[in-house]
Amino acid sequence: MKAKILNLCVLLTSLIGYLEWGRDMHMFLFQGEAEVVGKLFHDPMAVIHPLTLLPLFGQLILLYTLFQKTPGKILTYIGLGCLSLLLLFITLVGALSLNYKIVLSTIPFILSGALTVINTRRNKKSSLDTAESV
């Protein structure tokens, strides 16, 4: 159950990333994702880019793990990795441009991702310890 909650946290925190460009242009990732999904069905060539499709694929994988009895470790890592590509890039852009709003918007994702990795590794060790003692 803890793995599902952590996967849900990773999924939800991936949506609150914040982007700013130009003078008055800004958007949260959930707003951008709504545009991408809308264009995906009408003009798929306009959204075919690794930084749009990989995070979307990662979210779909994490969503799938929420319906598994116990979330698959490999699927969790793949989903987290796909989302991390975009959100860590956004963090880097925010840090380089000294935009604290962008950096702060990615911290929940980074923390929930780190907790997910720690939990997954801890579960792996505990399952190995149990197998050795049998």
C-alpha positions in Angstrom: 0.0 0.0 0.0 2.9 2.4 0.8 4.3 1.9 -2.7 1.0 2.8 -4.3 0.7 6.0 -2.2 4.3 7.0 -3.1 3.6 6.3 -6.8 0.5 8.4 -6.6 2.5 11.2 -4.9 5.1 11.1 -7.7 2.3 11.2 -10.3 0.5 14.1 -8.7 3.6 16.2 -7.9 4.8 15.8 -11.5 1.8 17.9 -12.5 2.6 20.9 -10.4 5.9 21.8 -12.1 5.9 25.5 -13.1 7.3 27.1 -16.2 8.0 30.7 -17.0 9.3 32.2 -20.2 9.2 35.6 -21.8 7.7 38.6 -20.1 4.3 37.3 -19.1 4.2 33.7 -20.2 3.8 31.0 -17.6 2.1 27.7 -17.1 1.9 24.7 -14.8 2.7 21.3 -16.2 -0.9 20.1 -15.9 -2.0 22.9 -18.1 0.7 22.1 -20.7 -0.2 18.4 -20.5 -3.8 19.2 -21.2 -2.8 21.0 -24.4 -0.5 18.2 -25.4 -3.2 15.6 -24.9 -5.7 17.7 -26.9 -3.2 18.2 -29.8 -2.2 14.5 -29.7 -5.5 13.5 -31.2 -5.9 16.5 -33.6 -2.3 17.2 -34.7 0.0 14.4 -33.4 3.0 15.7 -35.4 2.9 19.0 -33.3 3.5 17.2 -30.0 5.9 14.4 -31.1 9.0 15.3 -29.0 10.9 13.3 -26.4 10.3 16.0 -23.7 6.5 15.7 -24.2 6.0 12.0 -24.9 8.4 10.4 -22.4 6.9 12.2 -19.3 3.4 11.4 -20.6 4.5 7.7 -21.0 6.0 7.8 -17.5 2.7 9.1 -16.0 0.7 6.4 -17.8 3.1 3.7 -16.4 2.7 5.1 -12.9 -1.0 5.2 -13.3 -0.9 1.5 -14.4 1.0 0.6 -11.2 -1.7 2.0 -9.1 -4.1 -0.7 -10.4 -1.6 -3.5 -9.7 -1.9 -5.5 -6.5 1.7 -4.6 -5.7 3.3 -2.0 -7.9 6.1 -3.5 -10.1 9.5 -2.2 -9.1 10.7 -2.1 -12.7 7.6 -0.2 -13.9 8.0 2.2 -11.0 11.6 2.9 -11.9 10.7 3.3 -15.6 7.9 5.7 -14.8 9.9 7.7 -12.4 12.8 7.9 -14.9 10.6 9.1 -17.7 9.2 11.9 -15.5 12.5 12.7 -14.0 13.9 13.6 -17.4 11.6 16.6 -17.7 11.3 17.7 -14.1 15.0 17.6 -13.4 15.6 19.5 -16.7 13.0 22.1 -15.4 14.9 22.3 -12.1 18.2 22.9 -13.9 16.6 25.6 -16.1 15.1 27.3 -12.9 18.5 27.1 -11.1 20.4 28.5 -14.1 17.9 31.4 -14.6 17.8 32.0 -10.8 14.0 31.6 -10.9 13.0 30.4 -7.4 9.4 29.7 -8.4 10.5 27.1 -11.0 12.9 25.4 -8.6 10.4 25.4 -5.7 7.7 23.8 -7.9 9.9 20.8 -8.6 11.0 20.1 -5.0 7.8 18.1 -4.1 8.5 15.8 -7.1 12.1 15.3 -6.2 11.3 14.5 -2.6 8.5 12.1 -3.5 10.7 10.5 -6.1 13.5 10.0 -3.6 11.2 8.5 -1.1 9.8 6.1 -3.7 13.4 5.0 -4.6 14.2 4.6 -0.9 11.0 2.6 -0.2 11.5 0.4 -3.3 15.1 -0.4 -2.3 14.1 -1.0 1.3 11.4 -3.5 0.2 13.9 -5.2 -2.0 16.3 -5.7 0.9 13.6 -6.9 3.3 12.4 -9.4 0.7 15.9 -10.7 0.3 16.4 -11.0 4.0 13.1 -12.9 4.3 14.2 -15.3 1.4 17.6 -15.9 3.1 16.1 -16.7 6.5 13.8 -19.4 4.9 
